[in-house]
């Protein structure tokens, strides 16, 4: 499942935080460029890797986060944000279903999956007569915090909640669970036998995140986590010590019930903060990392005492997120005109000015340009204001007395919802606004705080946002989430594409399957115009000197922490 994510501010929520134009060039590498297919992805990783045994045992790590909650169920639409994933990973490795680790699986830097032996010691698959049997050996010690064993009941409940049959359960996508026929015990309750109605690939599409057996009704799933973290239904190397709703902080300490590797740190503190507040907090030593993804932020953070910069690639795709269920955007011609009006290079120039980062236009929501399976699927080649006006004119729109394109007396009028207080966010939203206005559209800005993100995005309370999703190494899960008519948030699609999506999950060959997924994306984009990639962007982190195993990590971690048990401080560094 792909998480909504931010490009710029402190939050890992969902908006693109893009930079204002400004002079000056930050220090650091003279130039850094996004890697393309076949490139050296090691250039995009920077974590100060150290063995846990070589670090100072103990210490506190304090991080800022754009939003804490308000819903902590990462499997639901309201809880489906990268902020939520980052916050919950240390305390609920069992359930986190995005990023580099979760449930049965963990990813390496390059996106290759292997069993996460803290939970699933072995996963085997056999395909016979068009059916698949998956056998999972669960770690005997694996247990939820409330003492409930992680066994076949957990796996059965995960399937029941996510398979998509009960439409009242607010899941993001059923994904591969829609093809599961049964989940039963094998030799004992710690062996799970999964059978499918058709083969399912990649295998990590199943049980990349587990759901506690007590989360077993639509009511609990949809609303039971509103303002309630439910630590008893978690399992991970840390546990929640305190969730202070007034101070907007969450404090975590090592989990005495954790059976896996013990963490180095003795405490992790998360503080909900607007992006602008993280700058002063980092400079004053109140938090230990802050992103510098915009020029304004970079220049303010640059030169902070006892700090260093770690740079790499952000696993993000997005920029155009259109809510086709809103009246103003229900006409596909309007959505196509938006895609046509956008000058993606101009937006990237605003975003990356002074950051020593360059990239070509990306054309996929599902794969990064450095993926061997990538192809450019952006559906419009002839762009600009005049081309966008022609799209509308051909669809029966004409300019009214105010110069706004209208049809049947109704003008093309909508809002761009912008999150956070980073000035570059406003500058980029305004850049997009001007591009659309030049094409004869009446466009205003709806300004919201970062903390509103989950509510606005999960509740679909927007027309357009400059936002997107995290990107994984394989397109199979994403193609169903984004483009299946029954599961994508806009309800756009058709029977032909749905059949192609269903079929591609049966393809065992990775290259063939991903090629088929990319063709589905190409056809969907050309027909429906609901999401488009403007940019990917860099990951730039200012980090307290001596912090080890933290920074841009590609697929191993979308929240800059490759392993929460090994992050810590070098000896003699800040604790």
C-alpha positions as CSV (number, residue, x, y, z in Angstrom):
1,X,0.0,0.0,0.0
2,X,1.3,3.4,-1.0
3,X,1.3,6.2,1.6
4,X,0.5,9.8,1.0
5,X,3.6,11.8,1.5
6,X,5.0,15.3,1.6
7,X,7.9,16.5,-0.5
8,X,9.1,19.4,1.5
9,X,8.1,20.4,5.0
10,X,8.8,18.5,8.2
11,X,5.7,16.4,7.8
12,X,5.8,13.2,6.0
13,X,2.1,13.6,5.3
14,X,1.0,14.4,1.8
15,X,1.6,17.8,0.3
16,X,4.4,18.7,-2.0
17,X,6.3,21.4,-0.1
18,X,8.0,23.2,-3.0
19,X,10.5,26.0,-2.8
20,X,10.2,29.6,-3.5
21,X,12.5,31.2,-6.0
22,X,15.6,32.7,-4.3
23,X,19.3,33.4,-4.7
24,X,22.2,31.7,-3.2
25,X,23.5,28.2,-3.5
26,X,23.7,25.8,-0.5
27,X,26.9,24.1,0.5
28,X,27.3,20.4,-0.1
29,X,27.8,18.5,-3.4
30,X,28.4,20.8,-6.3
31,X,25.7,18.9,-8.2
32,X,23.5,16.0,-7.6
33,X,21.3,14.4,-10.2
34,X,18.5,11.8,-10.0
35,X,19.6,8.4,-11.2
36,X,18.0,6.9,-14.2
37,X,17.6,3.2,-15.2
38,X,20.9,1.4,-14.7
39,X,22.4,4.2,-12.6
40,X,24.3,3.8,-9.3
41,X,21.7,4.0,-6.6
42,X,24.4,3.9,-3.9
43,X,24.8,7.6,-4.6
44,X,21.3,8.1,-3.3
45,X,21.9,6.6,0.2
46,X,23.4,8.5,3.1
47,X,22.9,7.1,6.6
48,X,26.2,7.1,8.5
49,X,26.1,3.3,8.8
50,X,27.5,1.9,12.1
51,X,27.3,-1.4,13.9
52,X,25.0,-1.2,16.9
53,X,27.7,-2.7,19.1
54,X,29.9,0.3,18.3
55,X,27.4,2.9,19.4
56,X,26.8,4.4,22.8
57,X,24.1,2.4,24.5
58,X,21.1,4.5,25.5
59,X,20.4,8.1,24.6
60,X,17.3,10.0,23.4
61,X,16.3,10.8,19.8
62,X,13.8,13.7,19.3
63,X,12.1,14.2,15.9
64,X,9.5,16.5,14.6
65,X,6.4,15.2,12.7
66,X,3.8,17.2,10.8
67,X,0.8,15.4,12.3
68,X,0.2,13.0,15.1
69,X,-3.0,11.1,14.2
70,X,-5.8,12.0,14.4
71,X,-6.4,8.4,13.3
72,X,-3.7,5.8,14.0
73,X,-5.0,3.0,11.7
74,X,-2.5,3.0,8.8
75,X,-4.7,0.6,6.9
76,X,-7.6,3.0,6.7
77,X,-7.9,5.9,4.3
78,X,-7.8,8.5,7.1
79,X,-4.7,7.0,8.6
80,X,-3.0,6.4,5.3
81,X,-0.2,8.9,5.6
82,X,3.6,8.7,5.7
83,X,3.5,10.7,8.9
84,X,1.5,7.9,10.5
85,X,3.8,5.3,9.2
86,X,6.9,7.1,10.4
87,X,5.4,7.6,13.9
88,X,4.2,4.0,14.3
89,X,7.1,2.0,12.9
90,X,9.2,1.9,16.1
91,X,6.2,0.7,18.2
92,X,4.3,-1.4,15.7
93,X,6.6,-3.1,13.3
94,X,4.0,-5.8,13.0
95,X,1.4,-3.6,11.4
96,X,3.3,-1.0,9.4
97,X,2.4,-1.6,5.8
98,X,4.5,0.9,4.0
99,X,8.1,1.6,3.8
100,X,11.0,-0.9,4.2
101,X,9.6,-3.2,6.9
102,X,6.2,-4.5,8.1
103,X,4.8,-7.8,9.2
104,X,6.2,-10.7,7.2
105,X,8.6,-8.6,5.1
106,X,11.5,-6.2,5.0
107,X,13.2,-4.5,2.0
108,X,16.8,-3.8,1.3
109,X,18.0,-0.5,0.0
110,X,17.4,-1.7,-3.6
111,X,13.8,-2.9,-2.8
112,X,14.5,-6.6,-2.7
113,X,12.2,-8.3,-0.2
114,X,13.0,-11.0,2.3
115,X,11.1,-12.5,5.2
116,X,11.2,-10.4,8.4
117,X,12.2,-13.2,10.8
118,X,11.0,-11.3,13.8
119,X,7.5,-12.4,12.6
120,X,7.8,-14.8,9.7
121,X,10.8,-17.1,9.8
122,X,10.0,-18.7,6.4
123,X,7.6,-18.1,3.5
124,X,7.3,-20.6,0.7
125,X,5.1,-20.6,-2.4
126,X,4.0,-23.3,-4.7
127,X,1.8,-22.9,-7.8
128,X,-0.1,-25.9,-9.1
129,X,-3.0,-26.1,-11.6
130,X,-3.4,-22.3,-11.6
131,X,-3.7,-22.1,-7.8
132,X,-1.1,-21.0,-5.3
133,X,-0.3,-22.3,-1.8
134,X,1.7,-20.1,0.5
135,X,3.1,-21.6,3.6
136,X,4.3,-19.3,6.4
137,X,6.2,-20.3,9.5
138,X,5.6,-17.7,12.2
139,X,8.2,-16.9,14.8
140,X,7.2,-18.9,18.0
141,X,8.0,-15.8,20.1
142,X,5.9,-13.4,18.1
143,X,3.2,-11.9,20.4
144,X,1.1,-8.7,20.5
145,X,1.7,-6.4,23.4
146,X,-1.5,-7.6,25.2
147,X,-0.2,-11.2,25.2
148,X,-2.2,-12.4,22.2
149,X,-0.1,-14.7,20.2
150,X,0.7,-13.7,16.6
151,X,-0.6,-16.9,14.9
152,X,-3.1,-18.1,12.3
153,X,-5.8,-16.0,13.9
154,X,-3.8,-12.8,13.2
155,X,-3.3,-13.8,9.6
156,X,-6.9,-14.8,9.1
157,X,-8.2,-11.5,10.6
158,X,-5.7,-9.5,8.4
159,X,-7.2,-11.2,5.3
160,X,-10.8,-10.8,6.5
161,X,-10.4,-7.0,7.2
162,X,-8.5,-6.3,4.0
163,X,-10.0,-8.5,1.3
164,X,-12.5,-5.9,0.3
165,X,-15.8,-7.9,0.5
166,X,-17.3,-5.7,3.3
167,X,-17.5,-2.3,1.6
168,X,-18.2,-0.7,5.0
169,X,-14.6,-1.3,6.0
170,X,-12.7,1.8,5.0
171,X,-9.6,0.1,3.5
172,X,-7.3,1.8,1.1
173,X,-7.1,-1.2,-1.2
174,X,-7.7,-4.9,-1.1
175,X,-4.6,-5.5,-3.2
176,X,-3.6,-9.2,-3.3
177,X,-6.0,-10.1,-0.5
178,X,-8.8,-10.1,-3.0
179,X,-7.3,-13.2,-4.6
180,X,-6.9,-15.2,-1.3
181,X,-9.3,-18.1,-1.0
182,X,-8.5,-19.3,2.5
183,X,-6.2,-18.8,5.5
184,X,-5.9,-21.8,7.7
185,X,-3.6,-23.4,10.3
186,X,-1.0,-26.0,9.1
187,X,0.7,-28.3,11.5
188,X,-0.1,-25.9,14.4
189,X,-1.3,-22.3,14.9
190,X,2.1,-21.0,14.2
191,X,2.1,-22.4,10.7
192,X,-0.2,-20.6,8.2
193,X,-1.4,-22.1,4.9
194,X,-2.7,-19.5,2.5
195,X,-4.5,-20.6,-0.7
196,X,-5.4,-18.3,-3.6
197,X,-7.9,-18.2,-6.4
198,X,-5.1,-17.3,-8.8
199,X,-1.4,-16.9,-8.4
200,X,-0.3,-13.7,-6.6
201,X,3.0,-11.9,-7.3
202,X,5.1,-10.4,-5.9
203,X,4.7,-12.6,-2.8
204,X,5.3,-9.6,-0.5
205,X,1.9,-8.2,-1.6
206,X,0.5,-10.5,1.2
207,X,1.0,-9.8,4.9
208,X,3.3,-6.7,4.5
209,X,1.6,-5.6,7.7
210,X,-0.6,-7.6,10.2
211,X,-3.8,-6.7,12.0
212,X,-4.5,-7.7,15.6
213,X,-7.4,-10.1,15.9
214,X,-9.3,-7.6,18.1
215,X,-9.6,-5.2,15.2
216,X,-12.4,-7.2,13.7
217,X,-15.4,-5.0,13.0
218,X,-15.9,-2.0,10.6
219,X,-16.6,0.2,13.6
220,X,-13.2,-0.6,15.3
221,X,-11.3,-0.4,12.0
222,X,-12.9,2.8,10.8
223,X,-13.2,4.9,14.1
224,X,-11.6,2.9,16.9
225,X,-8.2,4.6,16.4
226,X,-9.4,8.1,16.3
227,X,-7.3,9.8,19.0
228,X,-6.4,6.4,20.4
229,X,-3.1,4.7,19.6
230,X,-4.1,1.3,21.2
231,X,-0.6,0.3,22.3
232,X,-2.0,-3.1,23.4
233,X,-2.6,-4.0,19.8
234,X,0.9,-3.3,18.7
235,X,4.2,-5.2,18.5
236,X,7.6,-3.7,18.0
237,X,11.0,-2.9,19.5
238,X,9.6,0.2,21.3
239,X,6.4,0.8,23.2
240,X,4.3,3.9,23.8
241,X,5.2,5.4,27.1
242,X,3.1,8.5,26.8
243,X,0.8,10.1,24.3
244,X,0.2,13.7,25.4
245,X,-2.6,15.2,23.3
246,X,-2.1,18.6,24.9
247,X,1.6,18.9,24.3
248,X,1.2,17.0,21.0
249,X,4.0,14.6,21.7
250,X,4.5,10.8,21.8
251,X,7.2,9.3,23.9
252,X,8.5,5.8,23.2
253,X,10.8,3.5,25.3
254,X,12.2,0.0,24.6
255,X,9.5,-2.6,24.7
256,X,10.2,-5.1,27.5
257,X,8.0,-7.6,25.7
258,X,10.0,-7.5,22.4
259,X,11.7,-10.8,21.5
260,X,13.9,-9.5,18.7
261,X,17.1,-7.4,18.8
262,X,17.0,-4.8,21.6
263,X,17.2,-1.2,20.5
264,X,20.2,1.0,21.2
265,X,18.2,4.1,22.2
266,X,16.5,4.4,25.6
267,X,13.9,6.9,24.4
268,X,12.3,8.3,21.2
269,X,10.3,11.5,21.4
270,X,8.0,12.7,18.6
271,X,6.8,16.3,18.5
272,X,4.0,17.6,16.2
273,X,5.3,20.8,14.6
274,X,4.6,23.0,11.7
275,X,7.5,23.0,9.2
276,X,8.6,26.5,10.2
277,X,8.9,25.5,13.8
278,X,11.3,22.7,13.1
279,X,14.0,25.1,11.8
280,X,14.3,26.9,15.1
281,X,13.9,23.6,17.0
282,X,16.8,22.0,15.2
283,X,19.0,25.0,15.5
284,X,18.3,25.2,19.2
285,X,19.0,21.5,19.7
286,X,15.4,20.6,20.6
287,X,15.1,18.1,17.7
288,X,17.8,16.0,16.1
289,X,16.9,16.1,12.4
290,X,15.1,18.5,10.1
291,X,14.6,18.3,6.3
292,X,16.1,20.8,4.0
293,X,14.2,20.0,0.9
294,X,13.4,23.7,0.1
295,X,15.9,26.4,-0.5
296,X,14.5,28.6,2.2
297,X,14.7,25.8,4.7
298,X,18.2,24.8,3.5
299,X,19.6,28.3,3.9
300,X,18.1,28.7,7.4
301,X,19.5,25.3,8.6
302,X,22.8,25.6,6.9
303,X,25.7,26.3,9.3
304,X,23.8,24.9,12.4
305,X,26.3,24.0,15.1
306,X,26.9,20.3,15.6
307,X,25.1,19.2,12.4
308,X,25.7,17.7,9.0
309,X,23.8,17.3,5.7
310,X,22.8,13.9,4.3
311,X,21.5,13.8,0.8
312,X,19.8,11.2,-1.4
313,X,16.7,10.4,-3.4
314,X,13.2,10.8,-2.1
315,X,10.9,7.9,-3.0
316,X,8.0,10.1,-4.0
317,X,5.9,10.6,-7.1
318,X,3.2,13.2,-7.5
319,X,2.2,16.8,-7.9
320,X,-1.2,16.6,-9.5
321,X,-3.8,15.0,-7.3
322,X,-7.3,15.7,-8.6
323,X,-10.5,14.8,-6.8
324,X,-12.7,13.7,-9.7
325,X,-15.7,13.3,-7.4
326,X,-15.9,17.1,-6.8
327,X,-18.4,18.8,-9.2
328,X,-15.8,21.2,-10.5
329,X,-13.6,18.3,-11.7
330,X,-16.1,15.7,-12.7
331,X,-15.6,16.5,-16.4
332,X,-12.6,14.6,-17.8
333,X,-12.0,17.6,-20.2
334,X,-11.4,19.9,-17.2
335,X,-8.9,17.3,-15.7
336,X,-7.2,16.9,-19.1
337,X,-6.9,20.7,-19.4
338,X,-5.3,20.9,-16.0
339,X,-2.7,18.3,-17.0
340,X,-2.2,20.2,-20.3
341,X,-1.8,23.6,-18.6
342,X,0.9,22.6,-16.2
343,X,4.5,23.5,-17.0
344,X,6.2,20.7,-15.0
345,X,9.7,22.0,-15.6
346,X,8.8,25.5,-14.3
347,X,7.5,24.0,-11.1
348,X,10.6,21.9,-10.7
349,X,12.7,25.0,-11.3
350,X,10.9,26.7,-8.5
351,X,11.2,23.6,-6.2
352,X,14.8,22.8,-6.8
353,X,16.4,26.2,-7.3
354,X,19.6,26.4,-5.3
355,X,19.4,22.8,-4.0
356,X,22.0,21.4,-6.5
357,X,19.5,18.9,-7.6
358,X,18.3,18.1,-11.1
359,X,16.0,15.6,-12.7
360,X,14.1,15.1,-15.9
361,X,10.3,15.0,-16.0
362,X,9.0,11.8,-14.4
363,X,6.0,10.1,-16.0
364,X,4.9,7.5,-13.5
365,X,3.2,7.4,-10.2
366,X,4.3,3.8,-9.5
367,X,8.0,3.5,-10.3
368,X,11.1,5.7,-9.9
369,X,13.0,6.7,-13.1
370,X,16.0,4.6,-11.9
371,X,13.9,1.5,-11.9
372,X,14.7,-1.0,-14.7
373,X,10.9,-1.3,-15.3
374,X,10.2,2.5,-15.5
375,X,8.5,4.1,-18.5
376,X,7.2,7.7,-19.1
377,X,3.4,7.5,-19.0
378,X,2.5,11.2,-18.7
379,X,-0.5,11.6,-21.0
380,X,0.1,15.0,-22.5
381,X,2.9,16.0,-24.8
382,X,1.6,19.4,-26.2
383,X,1.3,21.6,-23.1
384,X,0.7,25.2,-22.2
385,X,-2.1,27.7,-21.7
386,X,-3.2,27.7,-25.3
387,X,-3.2,23.9,-25.6
388,X,-5.2,23.7,-22.4
389,X,-7.8,26.2,-23.7
390,X,-8.1,24.2,-26.9
391,X,-8.9,21.1,-24.8
392,X,-11.7,23.0,-23.1
393,X,-12.9,24.6,-26.4
394,X,-13.1,21.2,-28.1
395,X,-15.2,20.0,-25.2
396,X,-17.7,22.9,-25.6
397,X,-16.3,25.5,-23.2
398,X,-16.1,29.2,-24.1
399,X,-14.7,32.2,-22.4
400,X,-17.3,34.2,-20.4
401,X,-17.2,38.0,-19.9
402,X,-14.5,37.5,-17.2
403,X,-12.3,35.5,-19.5
404,X,-13.0,32.3,-17.6
405,X,-13.8,29.1,-19.6
406,X,-17.4,28.0,-18.9
407,X,-19.9,25.5,-20.2
408,X,-23.7,25.9,-19.8
409,X,-23.1,29.0,-17.8
410,X,-20.9,27.2,-15.2
411,X,-17.2,28.4,-15.1
412,X,-14.2,26.2,-14.5
413,X,-13.6,27.1,-10.9
414,X,-11.9,25.2,-8.1
415,X,-9.3,25.5,-5.3
416,X,-5.8,24.2,-4.7
417,X,-5.5,23.0,-1.1
418,X,-2.1,23.9,0.3
419,X,-0.8,22.5,3.6
420,X,1.7,23.9,6.0
421,X,3.4,27.2,6.6
422,X,6.6,26.8,4.6
423,X,6.8,29.8,2.3
424,X,8.0,27.7,-0.6
425,X,4.8,25.6,-0.3
426,X,2.8,28.8,-1.0
427,X,5.1,29.8,-3.8
428,X,4.7,26.6,-5.6
429,X,1.0,26.5,-5.2
430,X,0.9,30.0,-6.5
431,X,3.0,28.9,-9.5
432,X,0.5,26.2,-10.3
433,X,-2.4,28.6,-9.7
434,X,-1.0,31.1,-12.3
435,X,-0.4,28.3,-14.9
436,X,-4.0,27.3,-14.6
437,X,-5.3,30.8,-14.5
438,X,-3.5,31.5,-17.8
439,X,-5.5,28.7,-19.3
440,X,-8.8,30.4,-18.4
441,X,-9.5,28.6,-15.1
442,X,-10.7,30.4,-11.9
443,X,-8.4,29.0,-9.3
444,X,-7.9,30.0,-5.7
445,X,-5.9,28.7,-2.8
446,X,-7.4,26.9,0.2
447,X,-4.7,27.2,3.0
448,X,-4.6,24.5,5.7
449,X,-2.2,23.5,8.5
450,X,-0.1,20.3,8.3
451,X,-2.1,18.8,11.1
452,X,-5.2,19.0,8.9
453,X,-3.7,16.7,6.3
454,X,-5.2,13.4,7.4
455,X,-8.7,14.8,7.8
456,X,-8.6,16.7,4.5
457,X,-7.0,14.0,2.3
458,X,-8.7,11.0,4.0
459,X,-12.1,12.7,3.9
460,X,-11.5,13.9,0.3
461,X,-12.2,17.5,1.3
462,X,-10.3,19.0,-1.6
463,X,-10.4,19.8,-5.3
464,X,-6.7,19.7,-6.2
465,X,-3.6,19.2,-4.1
466,X,0.0,19.3,-5.0
467,X,0.6,15.9,-3.4
468,X,1.4,12.3,-4.1
469,X,2.4,9.0,-2.8
470,X,5.4,7.0,-1.7
471,X,6.9,4.8,-4.4
472,X,7.8,1.1,-4.0
473,X,10.2,-1.1,-6.1
474,X,7.3,-3.0,-7.7
475,X,4.2,-1.6,-9.5
476,X,1.8,-4.5,-8.8
477,X,0.4,-3.2,-5.6
478,X,0.2,0.4,-6.8
479,X,-1.6,-0.3,-10.0
480,X,-4.5,-1.8,-8.2
481,X,-4.6,1.0,-5.6
482,X,-4.5,3.8,-8.1
483,X,-6.2,2.4,-11.2
484,X,-8.7,-0.3,-10.4
485,X,-12.2,1.2,-10.7
486,X,-13.4,-0.5,-7.5
487,X,-10.5,0.7,-5.3
488,X,-9.1,4.0,-6.5
489,X,-10.2,7.0,-4.6
490,X,-11.8,8.7,-7.7
491,X,-13.8,5.6,-8.7
492,X,-12.3,6.0,-12.2
493,X,-11.7,3.0,-14.5
494,X,-13.4,0.4,-16.6
495,X,-14.0,-3.3,-16.9
496,X,-11.2,-3.7,-19.5
497,X,-8.5,-2.1,-17.3
498,X,-9.8,-3.9,-14.3
499,X,-9.4,-7.2,-16.1
500,X,-5.8,-6.3,-17.1
501,X,-5.0,-5.4,-13.4
502,X,-6.4,-8.7,-12.2
503,X,-4.4,-10.7,-14.7
504,X,-1.1,-9.0,-14.2
505,X,-0.9,-10.1,-10.6
506,X,-0.7,-13.7,-11.9
507,X,2.5,-13.0,-13.8
508,X,5.5,-14.5,-12.0
509,X,8.2,-12.8,-14.1
510,X,9.0,-9.4,-12.5
511,X,9.9,-7.6,-15.7
512,X,6.8,-8.9,-17.6
513,X,4.5,-8.1,-14.7
514,X,5.8,-4.6,-14.2
515,X,5.7,-3.9,-18.0
516,X,2.0,-4.9,-17.9
517,X,1.4,-2.6,-14.9
518,X,3.0,0.3,-16.6
519,X,0.8,-0.2,-19.7
520,X,-2.3,-0.1,-17.5
521,X,-1.1,3.2,-16.0
522,X,-0.5,4.6,-19.4
523,X,-4.0,3.7,-20.6
524,X,-5.6,5.0,-17.4
525,X,-3.8,8.3,-17.5
526,X,-4.7,8.9,-21.1
527,X,-8.3,8.2,-20.5
528,X,-9.1,9.6,-17.0
529,X,-6.4,12.2,-16.0
530,X,-6.7,11.8,-12.2
531,X,-3.1,11.8,-10.9
532,X,0.1,13.0,-12.6
533,X,3.7,13.2,-11.7
534,X,5.3,16.6,-11.7
535,X,8.4,15.6,-9.8
536,X,10.2,13.1,-7.5
537,X,12.7,15.2,-5.7
538,X,15.7,14.9,-3.4
539,X,15.8,13.7,0.2
540,X,17.9,16.3,2.2
541,X,18.3,15.8,5.9
542,X,20.1,18.1,8.4
543,X,21.2,15.7,11.1
544,X,22.8,16.1,14.5
545,X,26.5,15.1,14.3
546,X,27.1,11.6,15.6
547,X,23.6,10.3,14.8
548,X,24.2,6.9,13.2
549,X,22.0,4.8,10.9
550,X,19.7,7.7,10.0
551,X,19.2,9.4,6.6
552,X,18.1,8.8,3.0
553,X,17.7,5.0,2.8
554,X,15.8,4.4,-0.5
555,X,13.5,1.4,-0.1
556,X,14.9,0.2,3.2
557,X,13.1,3.1,4.9
558,X,10.8,5.9,3.7
559,X,11.3,7.6,7.1
560,X,15.1,7.8,7.1
561,X,15.5,5.0,9.7
562,X,16.7,1.7,8.1
563,X,16.4,-0.2,11.4
564,X,14.9,1.2,14.6
565,X,17.0,-1.2,16.7
566,X,20.3,0.1,15.4
567,X,19.7,3.9,15.2
568,X,21.7,5.6,18.0
569,X,24.6,7.9,18.9
570,X,28.3,7.5,18.2
571,X,30.3,7.4,21.4
572,X,30.9,10.9,22.7
573,X,28.1,12.4,20.6
574,X,24.9,14.1,21.8
575,X,22.7,11.8,23.8
